[in-house]
Amino acid sequence: MSSVTEWLKDRVPGYAALSPEARQAITDFSLLWSLFEHHVLDDRGSAAGIIKECNSLCEPIGSVRECDFSDSLDYFRQRYTDGEAVNNLFGDLCLRGNDHQELVEKVLLDHESTTTAKKLAACLIIVYRYRNNYFHGPKWATRFHDQQDNFDQSNKLLVYVLGLLNNW
């Protein structure tokens, strides 16, 4: 039998059209999220757990520098807002009641008054939604079209947080 990648390319519509870099970003995300959920969230992924961990990471104030993840925050702001309100792509995140949608919206729309912990948490909640949408199917429905940047930013953010906690 050929590799899993070859099998997917032969059988799953749209998979063969993805660039090798996009396929790699998707694969890397699976591995990094699993490591993140185990080491950071004690094997219990949730928005509440993300918020709790971000609050711990950012105490004392100044222990996490916003500039270290500002590229990801800027990317999510550009992707999910028009500067004044969230856009139609924001709905595609499929945030649920316990995903702290109001926190994510506030961070995406307010550049000044939210804390570093809230900004990091909002970014990681978006990554958490990518995880849920990927592992539970909706990303396959879109055939991962236009998703490489999402996975690249997510991977960068996960590596950053894992590095903070584990000196990796």
C-alpha positions in Angstrom: 0.0 0.0 0.0 1.2 3.5 -0.7 1.6 6.2 1.9 -1.3 7.7 3.7 -0.8 10.9 1.8 -1.0 9.1 -1.5 -4.1 7.2 -0.3 -5.8 10.5 0.6 -4.7 12.2 -2.6 -6.2 9.3 -4.6 -9.5 9.1 -2.7 -10.4 12.4 -1.0 -11.8 15.2 -3.2 -9.6 18.3 -3.1 -6.7 16.7 -1.1 -4.5 16.3 -4.1 -4.9 20.0 -5.0 -3.4 21.0 -1.7 0.2 22.1 -1.8 2.8 19.9 0.0 3.2 22.8 2.4 -0.5 22.9 3.2 -0.6 19.2 3.8 2.4 19.5 6.1 0.9 22.3 8.0 -2.3 20.2 8.6 -0.2 17.2 9.7 2.0 19.4 12.0 -1.2 20.9 13.6 -2.4 17.4 14.5 0.8 16.6 16.3 1.2 20.0 18.0 -2.4 20.2 19.2 -2.1 16.8 20.8 1.1 17.8 22.5 -0.4 21.1 23.6 -3.6 19.5 25.0 -1.5 17.0 26.9 1.1 19.3 28.4 -0.8 22.5 28.7 -4.4 21.5 29.2 -3.8 18.2 31.1 -5.6 16.3 28.4 -8.8 18.3 28.8 -9.1 20.8 26.0 -11.7 23.5 26.6 -12.0 27.3 26.3 -12.2 27.5 30.1 -9.0 25.6 30.5 -7.3 27.8 27.9 -8.3 30.9 29.8 -7.2 29.5 33.1 -3.8 28.5 31.7 -3.3 31.9 30.0 -4.1 33.7 33.3 -1.4 31.6 35.0 1.1 32.1 32.2 0.7 35.8 32.3 1.2 36.2 36.0 3.2 38.1 37.1 2.3 40.8 34.6 5.0 41.0 32.0 5.9 37.3 32.1 4.4 36.9 28.6 5.1 39.5 26.0 2.3 40.3 23.6 4.9 41.1 20.9 5.8 37.4 20.9 2.4 36.4 19.6 1.3 39.7 17.9 1.7 38.2 14.4 -1.0 35.6 15.2 -3.3 38.1 16.9 -3.0 40.5 13.9 -3.6 37.6 11.5 -6.8 36.6 13.4 -8.0 40.2 13.6 -7.5 40.6 9.8 -9.2 37.3 9.0 -12.2 37.6 11.3 -13.1 41.4 11.4 -13.5 44.3 9.1 -12.1 46.5 11.8 -15.5 47.5 13.1 -17.3 44.2 13.5 -16.7 40.5 13.1 -17.2 39.2 9.6 -18.8 36.2 8.0 -15.7 34.1 8.4 -16.0 34.5 12.2 -19.2 32.4 12.1 -17.3 29.6 10.4 -15.4 29.1 13.6 -18.6 27.6 15.0 -18.0 28.9 18.5 -20.3 27.3 21.0 -21.8 28.6 24.2 -18.9 27.5 26.4 -16.2 28.9 24.0 -16.4 32.4 25.4 -17.4 34.0 22.1 -17.8 37.4 23.8 -14.2 37.3 24.9 -12.9 36.4 21.5 -15.0 39.1 19.8 -13.8 41.8 22.3 -10.2 40.9 21.8 -10.5 40.8 18.0 -12.2 44.2 18.0 -10.4 46.1 20.8 -6.8 46.7 20.3 -6.1 48.6 23.6 -8.0 47.6 26.7 -7.8 43.9 26.9 -5.0 42.2 28.9 -2.2 40.1 27.5 -3.8 37.0 29.1 -7.1 37.6 27.4 -5.4 38.3 24.0 -3.5 35.0 24.2 -6.6 33.1 25.4 -8.7 34.5 22.5 -6.0 33.4 20.0 -5.8 30.0 21.5 -9.6 29.6 21.6 -9.6 30.3 17.8 -7.0 27.6 17.5 -9.1 25.3 19.7 -12.0 25.9 17.3 -9.8 24.9 14.4 -9.0 21.8 16.3 -12.7 21.0 16.8 -13.6 21.8 13.3 -10.7 19.7 11.9 -11.0 16.7 14.2 -14.8 16.6 14.1 -15.2 17.1 10.3 -16.2 20.6 9.1 -12.7 21.3 7.7 -12.9 18.2 5.5 -16.2 19.6 4.1 -14.4 22.6 2.8 -11.5 20.4 1.6 -9.1 22.6 3.6 -9.5 25.3 0.9 -7.8 28.5 2.1 -6.7 27.0 5.4 -2.9 26.8 5.2 -2.4 30.2 6.8 -4.8 29.3 9.6 -2.7 26.1 10.4 0.6 28.0 10.0 -0.4 30.6 12.5 -1.9 28.0 14.8 1.3 26.0 14.7 3.4 29.0 15.4 1.3 29.9 18.4 1.2 26.4 19.8 5.0 26.2 19.5 5.3 29.5 21.3 3.1 28.4 24.3 4.7 25.0 24.5 8.1 26.7 24.6 7.0 29.0 27.5 6.0 26.0 29.6 8.5 23.4 28.8 11.7 25.3 27.8 11.6 23.6 24.4 
